[in-house]
Each structure stands twice: as C-alpha cells, then as structure tokens.
Amino acid sequence: MIRESGMAEVQSIGAGATNQAIKAVAIARSYLHEEGIDIVCVPSFIDVAIDEEERTAIRLLIERR
Amino acid sequence: MIRESGMAEVQSIGAGATNQAIKAVAIARSYLHEEGIDIVCVPSFIDVAIDEEERTAIRLLIERR
C-alpha cells in the first residue's frame, strides 16, 4: 500500500491490537527501508461506533517521509 | 523535550507499555499541534538487556516533521 499510494491507515482498539499495529509498522519500516522508502507514523485518537457503542480507537496514519 | 530539541525517544517492553507510549504520543501531538508543531513517530525494534536477559523492546523516536 505504501509503495503504491504512499499512505496507509490502521485503527486499533485495545493494548494488544495497538501493540500489534505498531510492531507491524516497525517490520514494514525495515523492509521498505531496504527499497529506499522511509515511513513514519502519525498516531491520533478516533471515536468509532461498534454495536451502537462508542469506543475510542487509536488511528495510525502511515506516510512516506 | 520536542519544543527544545525537536526530538524525543521512548522505549517500551510489552503490549501495555507500548500502548501507553503511543497514546502519549497522540496526546502530545494534539497539544503541540496547537502551537504549530507537527510530530511524527518512527517505530523500530531494539534489543535491551535487563537483568542479564535479552529482551526486545519497541523504540519510538518522536521527531518534528
């Protein structure tokens, strides 16, 4: 996704999911680095409705630097 | 720290700590944004020795964009 559009987005709810997401970014970062692509991530909070309940998720925007 | 040196670093071990760290970045990001400062984070893996045991930590480098 980063290679094609230069951007990706991941949303996670809960510590386990957020941890997995940030690890995925670290892994992607290392192999994209080999191709000369440098990515950074921009974390923010986002409210999402799940089963009519409001939850706060972490939104990770991944962008080329 | 970001205001003074333009850079900060956080290391975390475990899902809970990493989740806290990324939430801290999201919070810092929102108030620095009000001052016109845009920060991004660069996650990577790092091996650290704790009690002579090797552990893999997540290293979050926080930089001004």
Backbone of each chain as nested JSON, in Angstrom:
{
  "chains": [
    {"id": "A", "residues": [
      {"number": 1, "name": "MET", "atoms": {"N": [0.817, -1.215, 0.0], "CA": [0.0, 0.0, 0.0], "C": [0.852, 1.267, 0.0]}},
      {"number": 2, "name": "ILE", "atoms": {"N": [1.881, 1.259, 0.838], "CA": [2.776, 2.416, 0.895], "C": [3.465, 2.614, -0.46]}},
      {"number": 3, "name": "ARG", "atoms": {"N": [3.894, 1.5, -1.06], "CA": [4.598, 1.598, -2.342], "C": [3.718, 2.25, -3.401]}},
      {"number": 4, "name": "GLU", "atoms": {"N": [2.424, 1.897, -3.409], "CA": [1.522, 2.388, -4.454], "C": [0.986, 3.798, -4.189]}},
      {"number": 5, "name": "SER", "atoms": {"N": [0.45, 3.988, -2.985], "CA": [-0.229, 5.268, -2.712], "C": [0.569, 6.182, -1.785]}},
      {"number": 6, "name": "GLY", "atoms": {"N": [1.642, 5.652, -1.184], "CA": [2.437, 6.464, -0.272], "C": [1.795, 6.658, 1.089]}},
      {"number": 7, "name": "MET", "atoms": {"N": [0.695, 5.928, 1.334], "CA": [-0.035, 6.138, 2.578], "C": [-0.82, 4.906, 2.991]}},
      {"number": 8, "name": "ALA", "atoms": {"N": [-0.946, 4.693, 4.303], "CA": [-1.768, 3.594, 4.801], "C": [-2.364, 4.026, 6.126]}},
      {"number": 9, "name": "GLU", "atoms": {"N": [-3.425, 3.341, 6.536], "CA": [-4.051, 3.675, 7.808], "C": [-4.45, 2.41, 8.54]}},
      {"number": 10, "name": "VAL", "atoms": {"N": [-4.171, 2.382, 9.842], "CA": [-4.559, 1.244, 10.678], "C": [-5.297, 1.798, 11.89]}},
      {"number": 11, "name": "GLN", "atoms": {"N": [-6.388, 1.14, 12.275], "CA": [-7.073, 1.52, 13.513], "C": [-7.054, 0.337, 14.459]}},
      {"number": 12, "name": "SER", "atoms": {"N": [-6.863, 0.613, 15.736], "CA": [-6.816, -0.473, 16.707], "C": [-7.556, -0.086, 17.977]}},
      {"number": 13, "name": "ILE", "atoms": {"N": [-8.163, -1.074, 18.599], "CA": [-8.831, -0.866, 19.888], "C": [-8.208, -1.837, 20.881]}},
      {"number": 14, "name": "GLY", "atoms": {"N": [-7.682, -1.298, 21.969], "CA": [-7.08, -2.139, 22.999], "C": [-5.575, -2.225, 22.87]}},
      {"number": 15, "name": "ALA", "atoms": {"N": [-4.931, -2.496, 24.0], "CA": [-3.468, -2.51, 24.069], "C": [-2.86, -3.568, 23.149]}},
      {"number": 16, "name": "GLY", "atoms": {"N": [-3.454, -4.75, 23.098], "CA": [-2.908, -5.84, 22.282], "C": [-2.908, -5.484, 20.811]}},
      {"number": 17, "name": "ALA", "atoms": {"N": [-4.02, -4.934, 20.348], "CA": [-4.152, -4.582, 18.933], "C": [-3.219, -3.427, 18.562]}},
      {"number": 18, "name": "THR", "atoms": {"N": [-3.111, -2.46, 19.464], "CA": [-2.235, -1.309, 19.199], "C": [-0.777, -1.753, 19.146]}},
      {"number": 19, "name": "ASN", "atoms": {"N": [-0.422, -2.634, 20.065], "CA": [0.933, -3.197, 20.083], "C": [1.234, -3.928, 18.773]}},
      {"number": 20, "name": "GLN", "atoms": {"N": [0.299, -4.736, 18.304], "CA": [0.479, -5.466, 17.043], "C": [0.642, -4.491, 15.877]}},
      {"number": 21, "name": "ALA", "atoms": {"N": [-0.171, -3.438, 15.898], "CA": [-0.145, -2.455, 14.812], "C": [1.206, -1.74, 14.75]}},
      {"number": 22, "name": "ILE", "atoms": {"N": [1.717, -1.364, 15.916], "CA": [2.979, -0.612, 15.926], "C": [4.141, -1.536, 15.543]}},
      {"number": 23, "name": "LYS", "atoms": {"N": [4.041, -2.807, 15.936], "CA": [5.065, -3.774, 15.525], "C": [5.023, -3.991, 14.013]}},
      {"number": 24, "name": "ALA", "atoms": {"N": [3.813, -4.03, 13.464], "CA": [3.671, -4.18, 12.01], "C": [4.325, -3.01, 11.276]}},
      {"number": 25, "name": "VAL", "atoms": {"N": [4.171, -1.807, 11.842], "CA": [4.789, -0.631, 11.22], "C": [6.314, -0.745, 11.289]}},
      {"number": 26, "name": "ALA", "atoms": {"N": [6.823, -1.204, 12.449], "CA": [8.28, -1.355, 12.599], "C": [8.837, -2.374, 11.599]}},
      {"number": 27, "name": "ILE", "atoms": {"N": [8.101, -3.469, 11.383], "CA": [8.537, -4.502, 10.435], "C": [8.48, -3.958, 9.009]}},
      {"number": 28, "name": "ALA", "atoms": {"N": [7.356, -3.331, 8.649], "CA": [7.205, -2.746, 7.301], "C": [8.298, -1.714, 7.057]}},
      {"number": 29, "name": "ARG", "atoms": {"N": [8.58, -0.941, 8.108], "CA": [9.592, 0.096, 8.006], "C": [10.958, -0.485, 7.619]}},
      {"number": 30, "name": "SER", "atoms": {"N": [11.281, -1.63, 8.236], "CA": [12.612, -2.185, 7.969], "C": [12.733, -2.717, 6.551]}},
      {"number": 31, "name": "TYR", "atoms": {"N": [11.681, -3.327, 5.997], "CA": [11.863, -3.804, 4.628], "C": [11.65, -2.723, 3.578]}},
      {"number": 32, "name": "LEU", "atoms": {"N": [10.834, -1.711, 3.887], "CA": [10.707, -0.591, 2.948], "C": [11.995, 0.243, 2.918]}},
      {"number": 33, "name": "HIS", "atoms": {"N": [12.674, 0.257, 4.066], "CA": [13.944, 0.977, 4.157], "C": [14.96, 0.428, 3.148]}},
      {"number": 34, "name": "GLU", "atoms": {"N": [14.934, -0.898, 2.971], "CA": [15.831, -1.555, 2.005], "C": [15.57, -1.076, 0.577]}},
      {"number": 35, "name": "GLU", "atoms": {"N": [14.334, -0.637, 0.324], "CA": [13.98, -0.131, -1.004], "C": [14.139, 1.386, -1.083]}},
      {"number": 36, "name": "GLY", "atoms": {"N": [14.68, 1.965, -0.017], "CA": [14.9, 3.405, -0.007], "C": [13.656, 4.207, 0.354]}},
      {"number": 37, "name": "ILE", "atoms": {"N": [12.639, 3.506, 0.916], "CA": [11.403, 4.196, 1.313], "C": [11.41, 4.378, 2.831]}},
      {"number": 38, "name": "ASP", "atoms": {"N": [11.23, 5.613, 3.261], "CA": [11.272, 5.939, 4.689], "C": [9.846, 6.268, 5.16]}},
      {"number": 39, "name": "ILE", "atoms": {"N": [9.314, 5.468, 6.069], "CA": [7.959, 5.753, 6.551], "C": [7.965, 6.219, 8.008]}},
      {"number": 40, "name": "VAL", "atoms": {"N": [6.96, 7.032, 8.324], "CA": [6.756, 7.488, 9.697], "C": [5.287, 7.239, 10.028]}},
      {"number": 41, "name": "CYS", "atoms": {"N": [4.958, 7.241, 11.308], "CA": [3.552, 7.091, 11.643], "C": [3.052, 8.231, 12.515]}},
      {"number": 42, "name": "VAL", "atoms": {"N": [1.79, 8.543, 12.316], "CA": [1.141, 9.676, 12.96], "C": [-0.038, 9.126, 13.77]}},
      {"number": 43, "name": "PRO", "atoms": {"N": [0.139, 8.993, 15.096], "CA": [-0.951, 8.44, 15.904], "C": [-1.941, 9.507, 16.366]}},
      {"number": 44, "name": "SER", "atoms": {"N": [-3.204, 9.154, 16.387], "CA": [-4.231, 10.039, 16.933], "C": [-5.373, 9.195, 17.477]}},
      {"number": 45, "name": "PHE", "atoms": {"N": [-6.265, 9.829, 18.213], "CA": [-7.434, 9.126, 18.731], "C": [-8.599, 9.318, 17.773]}},
      {"number": 46, "name": "ILE", "atoms": {"N": [-9.45, 8.316, 17.711], "CA": [-10.63, 8.42, 16.86], "C": [-11.771, 7.672, 17.542]}},
      {"number": 47, "name": "ASP", "atoms": {"N": [-12.957, 8.258, 17.527], "CA": [-14.122, 7.588, 18.11], "C": [-14.805, 6.746, 17.048]}},
      {"number": 48, "name": "VAL", "atoms": {"N": [-15.02, 5.494, 17.366], "CA": [-15.709, 4.611, 16.42], "C": [-16.914, 3.984, 17.127]}},
      {"number": 49, "name": "ALA", "atoms": {"N": [-17.959, 3.733, 16.363], "CA": [-19.159, 3.101, 16.923], "C": [-19.145, 1.614, 16.582]}},
      {"number": 50, "name": "ILE", "atoms": {"N": [-19.18, 0.779, 17.615], "CA": [-19.216, -0.677, 17.416], "C": [-20.427, -1.205, 18.174]}},
      {"number": 51, "name": "ASP", "atoms": {"N": [-21.336, -1.846, 17.429], "CA": [-22.592, -2.329, 18.03], "C": [-23.296, -1.197, 18.794]}},
      {"number": 52, "name": "GLU", "atoms": {"N": [-23.363, -0.053, 18.13], "CA": [-24.02, 1.144, 18.699], "C": [-23.353, 1.675, 19.974]}},
      {"number": 53, "name": "GLU", "atoms": {"N": [-22.159, 1.16, 20.256], "CA": [-21.427, 1.665, 21.416], "C": [-20.234, 2.488, 20.94]}},
      {"number": 54, "name": "GLU", "atoms": {"N": [-19.989, 3.595, 21.619], "CA": [-18.886, 4.475, 21.249], "C": [-17.593, 3.949, 21.879]}},
      {"number": 55, "name": "ARG", "atoms": {"N": [-16.586, 3.724, 21.061], "CA": [-15.283, 3.294, 21.567], "C": [-14.205, 4.238, 21.052]}},
      {"number": 56, "name": "THR", "atoms": {"N": [-13.154, 4.39, 21.82], "CA": [-12.045, 5.201, 21.353], "C": [-10.952, 4.275, 20.806]}},
      {"number": 57, "name": "ALA", "atoms": {"N": [-10.619, 4.504, 19.566], "CA": [-9.59, 3.704, 18.913], "C": [-8.341, 4.55, 18.694]}},
      {"number": 58, "name": "ILE", "atoms": {"N": [-7.243, 3.858, 18.452], "CA": [-6.019, 4.542, 18.035], "C": [-5.954, 4.444, 16.508]}},
      {"number": 59, "name": "ARG", "atoms": {"N": [-5.719, 5.583, 15.892], "CA": [-5.6, 5.633, 14.44], "C": [-4.141, 5.883, 14.113]}},
      {"number": 60, "name": "LEU", "atoms": {"N": [-3.544, 4.972, 13.378], "CA": [-2.155, 5.152, 12.939], "C": [-2.15, 5.451, 11.456]}},
      {"number": 61, "name": "LEU", "atoms": {"N": [-1.748, 6.646, 11.139], "CA": [-1.589, 7.038, 9.745], "C": [-0.138, 6.772, 9.39]}},
      {"number": 62, "name": "ILE", "atoms": {"N": [0.101, 6.012, 8.348], "CA": [1.477, 5.714, 7.955], "C": [1.754, 6.425, 6.627]}},
      {"number": 63, "name": "GLU", "atoms": {"N": [2.799, 7.216, 6.643], "CA": [3.099, 8.041, 5.478], "C": [4.574, 7.954, 5.097]}},
      {"number": 64, "name": "ARG", "atoms": {"N": [4.833, 8.202, 3.833], "CA": [6.243, 8.333, 3.411], "C": [6.755, 9.66, 3.912]}},
      {"number": 65, "name": "ARG", "atoms": {"N": [7.983, 9.655, 4.334], "CA": [8.572, 10.915, 4.788], "C": [9.15, 11.657, 3.598]}}
    ]},
    {"id": "B", "residues": [
      {"number": 1, "name": "MET", "atoms": {"N": [10.337, 18.429, 25.707], "CA": [11.524, 17.939, 25.005], "C": [11.485, 18.244, 23.518]}},
      {"number": 2, "name": "ILE", "atoms": {"N": [10.323, 17.989, 22.907], "CA": [10.176, 18.263, 21.47], "C": [10.379, 19.76, 21.201]}},
      {"number": 3, "name": "ARG", "atoms": {"N": [9.808, 20.591, 22.067], "CA": [9.921, 22.037, 21.872], "C": [11.374, 22.489, 21.885]}},
      {"number": 4, "name": "GLU", "atoms": {"N": [12.176, 21.895, 22.784], "CA": [13.569, 22.33, 22.948], "C": [14.518, 21.698, 21.931]}},
      {"number": 5, "name": "SER", "atoms": {"N": [14.468, 20.368, 21.813], "CA": [15.46, 19.699, 20.967], "C": [14.863, 19.193, 19.649]}},
      {"number": 6, "name": "GLY", "atoms": {"N": [13.539, 19.22, 19.526], "CA": [12.904, 18.738, 18.298], "C": [12.858, 17.234, 18.194]}},
      {"number": 7, "name": "MET", "atoms": {"N": [13.194, 16.551, 19.294], "CA": [13.289, 15.096, 19.234], "C": [13.084, 14.477, 20.6]}},
      {"number": 8, "name": "ALA", "atoms": {"N": [12.485, 13.297, 20.639], "CA": [12.339, 12.559, 21.889], "C": [12.38, 11.072, 21.574]}},
      {"number": 9, "name": "GLU", "atoms": {"N": [12.657, 10.262, 22.59], "CA": [12.703, 8.829, 22.374], "C": [12.051, 8.106, 23.542]}},
      {"number": 10, "name": "VAL", "atoms": {"N": [11.225, 7.102, 23.233], "CA": [10.586, 6.286, 24.254], "C": [10.843, 4.823, 23.913]}},
      {"number": 11, "name": "GLN", "atoms": {"N": [11.153, 4.038, 24.932], "CA": [11.278, 2.59, 24.714], "C": [10.257, 1.883, 25.578]}},
      {"number": 12, "name": "SER", "atoms": {"N": [9.664, 0.842, 25.049], "CA": [8.658, 0.103, 25.81], "C": [8.813, -1.393, 25.605]}},
      {"number": 13, "name": "ILE", "atoms": {"N": [8.519, -2.132, 26.659], "CA": [8.519, -3.598, 26.582], "C": [7.135, -4.078, 26.983]}},
      {"number": 14, "name": "GLY", "atoms": {"N": [6.499, -4.826, 26.097], "CA": [5.171, -5.361, 26.387], "C": [4.069, -4.515, 25.78]}},
      {"number": 15, "name": "ALA", "atoms": {"N": [2.933, -5.169, 25.541], "CA": [1.808, -4.528, 24.864], "C": [1.268, -3.335, 25.656]}},
      {"number": 16, "name": "GLY", "atoms": {"N": [1.166, -3.471, 26.967], "CA": [0.611, -2.396, 27.798], "C": [1.46, -1.145, 27.723]}},
      {"number": 17, "name": "ALA", "atoms": {"N": [2.763, -1.318, 27.844], "CA": [3.689, -0.183, 27.824], "C": [3.721, 0.477, 26.443]}},
      {"number": 18, "name": "THR", "atoms": {"N": [3.69, -0.342, 25.403], "CA": [3.711, 0.203, 24.042], "C": [2.43, 0.982, 23.767]}},
      {"number": 19, "name": "ASN", "atoms": {"N": [1.319, 0.441, 24.222], "CA": [0.029, 1.125, 24.082], "C": [0.05, 2.476, 24.794]}},
      {"number": 20, "name": "GLN", "atoms": {"N": [0.579, 2.508, 25.997], "CA": [0.685, 3.764, 26.753], "C": [1.562, 4.765, 26.023]}},
      {"number": 21, "name": "ALA", "atoms": {"N": [2.67, 4.261, 25.484], "CA": [3.622, 5.13, 24.788], "C": [2.986, 5.768, 23.556]}},
      {"number": 22, "name": "ILE", "atoms": {"N": [2.253, 4.97, 22.807], "CA": [1.665, 5.501, 21.567], "C": [0.525, 6.474, 21.893]}},
      {"number": 23, "name": "LYS", "atoms": {"N": [-0.187, 6.206, 22.992], "CA": [-1.231, 7.127, 23.423], "C": [-0.602, 8.454, 23.885]}},
      {"number": 24, "name": "ALA", "atoms": {"N": [0.523, 8.365, 24.554], "CA": [1.23, 9.58, 24.992], "C": [1.643, 10.421, 23.783]}},
      {"number": 25, "name": "VAL", "atoms": {"N": [2.083, 9.752, 22.727], "CA": [2.474, 10.479, 21.509], "C": [1.25, 11.158, 20.899]}},
      {"number": 26, "name": "ALA", "atoms": {"N": [0.116, 10.442, 20.873], "CA": [-1.117, 11.012, 20.305], "C": [-1.56, 12.243, 21.102]}},
      {"number": 27, "name": "ILE", "atoms": {"N": [-1.438, 12.181, 22.425], "CA": [-1.825, 13.31, 23.282], "C": [-0.864, 14.484, 23.073]}},
      {"number": 28, "name": "ALA", "atoms": {"N": [0.443, 14.19, 23.101], "CA": [1.451, 15.234, 22.881], "C": [1.245, 15.882, 21.517]}},
      {"number": 29, "name": "ARG", "atoms": {"N": [0.913, 15.047, 20.538], "CA": [0.704, 15.533, 19.186], "C": [-0.417, 16.568, 19.135]}},
      {"number": 30, "name": "SER", "atoms": {"N": [-1.499, 16.294, 19.875], "CA": [-2.639, 17.211, 19.808], "C": [-2.312, 18.562, 20.454]}},
      {"number": 31, "name": "TYR", "atoms": {"N": [-1.556, 18.572, 21.543], "CA": [-1.271, 19.895, 22.107], "C": [-0.116, 20.606, 21.433]}},
      {"number": 32, "name": "LEU", "atoms": {"N": [0.817, 19.875, 20.88], "CA": [1.885, 20.527, 20.095], "C": [1.318, 21.096, 18.791]}},
      {"number": 33, "name": "HIS", "atoms": {"N": [0.281, 20.422, 18.291], "CA": [-0.37, 20.882, 17.054], "C": [-0.917, 22.297, 17.229]}},
      {"number": 34, "name": "GLU", "atoms": {"N": [-1.45, 22.566, 18.426], "CA": [-1.986, 23.899, 18.73], "C": [-0.899, 24.979, 18.664]}},
      {"number": 35, "name": "GLU", "atoms": {"N": [0.35, 24.561, 18.897], "CA": [1.473, 25.501, 18.832], "C": [2.116, 25.502, 17.442]}},
      {"number": 36, "name": "GLY", "atoms": {"N": [1.509, 24.804, 16.524], "CA": [2.033, 24.753, 15.166], "C": [3.184, 23.776, 14.987]}},
      {"number": 37, "name": "ILE", "atoms": {"N": [3.335, 22.848, 15.955], "CA": [4.401, 21.849, 15.865], "C": [3.78, 20.512, 15.449]}},
      {"number": 38, "name": "ASP", "atoms": {"N": [4.319, 19.937, 14.38], "CA": [3.786, 18.689, 13.848], "C": [4.788, 17.566, 14.143]}},
      {"number": 39, "name": "ILE", "atoms": {"N": [4.381, 16.579, 14.942], "CA": [5.311, 15.484, 15.243], "C": [4.861, 14.172, 14.593]}},
      {"number": 40, "name": "VAL", "atoms": {"N": [5.853, 13.348, 14.297], "CA": [5.601, 12.002, 13.766], "C": [6.42, 11.031, 14.598]}},
      {"number": 41, "name": "CYS", "atoms": {"N": [6.085, 9.749, 14.532], "CA": [6.91, 8.796, 15.27], "C": [7.43, 7.691, 14.366]}},
      {"number": 42, "name": "VAL", "atoms": {"N": [8.602, 7.242, 14.702], "CA": [9.334, 6.261, 13.91], "C": [9.572, 5.037, 14.799]}},
      {"number": 43, "name": "PRO", "atoms": {"N": [8.777, 3.984, 14.618], "CA": [8.936, 2.808, 15.471], "C": [9.974, 1.831, 14.92]}},
      {"number": 44, "name": "SER", "atoms": {"N": [10.744, 1.247, 15.815], "CA": [11.687, 0.197, 15.415], "C": [11.877, -0.754, 16.59]}},
      {"number": 45, "name": "PHE", "atoms": {"N": [12.508, -1.889, 16.329], "CA": [12.805, -2.846, 17.394], "C": [14.202, -2.586, 17.924]}},
      {"number": 46, "name": "ILE", "atoms": {"N": [14.389, -2.851, 19.186], "CA": [15.711, -2.681, 19.782], "C": [15.894, -3.752, 20.854]}},
      {"number": 47, "name": "ASP", "atoms": {"N": [17.068, -4.355, 20.89], "CA": [17.344, -5.368, 21.919], "C": [17.947, -4.7, 23.144]}},
      {"number": 48, "name": "VAL", "atoms": {"N": [17.361, -4.965, 24.287], "CA": [17.886, -4.397, 25.525], "C": [18.151, -5.524, 26.522]}},
      {"number": 49, "name": "ALA", "atoms": {"N": [19.167, -5.334, 27.337], "CA": [19.499, -6.344, 28.353], "C": [18.92, -5.901, 29.693]}},
      {"number": 50, "name": "ILE", "atoms": {"N": [18.085, -6.74, 30.277], "CA": [17.507, -6.457, 31.591], "C": [17.802, -7.658, 32.488]}},
      {"number": 51, "name": "ASP", "atoms": {"N": [18.511, -7.402, 33.586], "CA": [18.939, -8.484, 34.487], "C": [19.67, -9.586, 33.713]}},
      {"number": 52, "name": "GLU", "atoms": {"N": [20.56, -9.134, 32.848], "CA": [21.364, -10.038, 32.011], "C": [20.541, -10.883, 31.036]}},
      {"number": 53, "name": "GLU", "atoms": {"N": [19.273, -10.512, 30.885], "CA": [18.436, -11.215, 29.921], "C": [18.164, -10.302, 28.735]}},
      {"number": 54, "name": "GLU", "atoms": {"N": [18.2, -10.867, 27.536], "CA": [17.968, -10.089, 26.327], "C": [16.458, -9.975, 26.079]}},
      {"number": 55, "name": "ARG", "atoms": {"N": [15.98, -8.751, 25.966], "CA": [14.566, -8.541, 25.652], "C": [14.456, -7.663, 24.417]}},
      {"number": 56, "name": "THR", "atoms": {"N": [13.39, -7.861, 23.666], "CA": [13.158, -6.989, 22.522], "C": [12.158, -5.909, 22.915]}},
      {"number": 57, "name": "ALA", "atoms": {"N": [12.577, -4.686, 22.773], "CA": [11.729, -3.546, 23.105], "C": [11.314, -2.831, 21.819]}},
      {"number": 58, "name": "ILE", "atoms": {"N": [10.276, -2.025, 21.954], "CA": [9.883, -1.139, 20.859], "C": [10.481, 0.233, 21.161]}},
      {"number": 59, "name": "ARG", "atoms": {"N": [11.136, 0.775, 20.17], "CA": [11.733, 2.099, 20.31], "C": [10.917, 3.062, 19.467]}},
      {"number": 60, "name": "LEU", "atoms": {"N": [10.388, 4.079, 20.121], "CA": [9.634, 5.11, 19.387], "C": [10.451, 6.385, 19.372]}},
      {"number": 61, "name": "LEU", "atoms": {"N": [10.871, 6.739, 18.188], "CA": [11.582, 8.001, 18.004], "C": [10.532, 9.03, 17.611]}},
      {"number": 62, "name": "ILE", "atoms": {"N": [10.475, 10.128, 18.335], "CA": [9.487, 11.17, 18.026], "C": [10.224, 12.386, 17.497]}},
      {"number": 63, "name": "GLU", "atoms": {"N": [9.83, 12.8, 16.317], "CA": [10.539, 13.888, 15.632], "C": [9.567, 14.93, 15.102]}},
      {"number": 64, "name": "ARG", "atoms": {"N": [10.056, 16.146, 14.974], "CA": [9.271, 17.176, 14.287], "C": [9.299, 16.885, 12.805]}},
      {"number": 65, "name": "ARG", "atoms": {"N": [8.179, 17.121, 12.167], "CA": [8.141, 16.889, 10.714], "C": [8.608, 18.144, 9.996]}}
    ]}
  ]
}
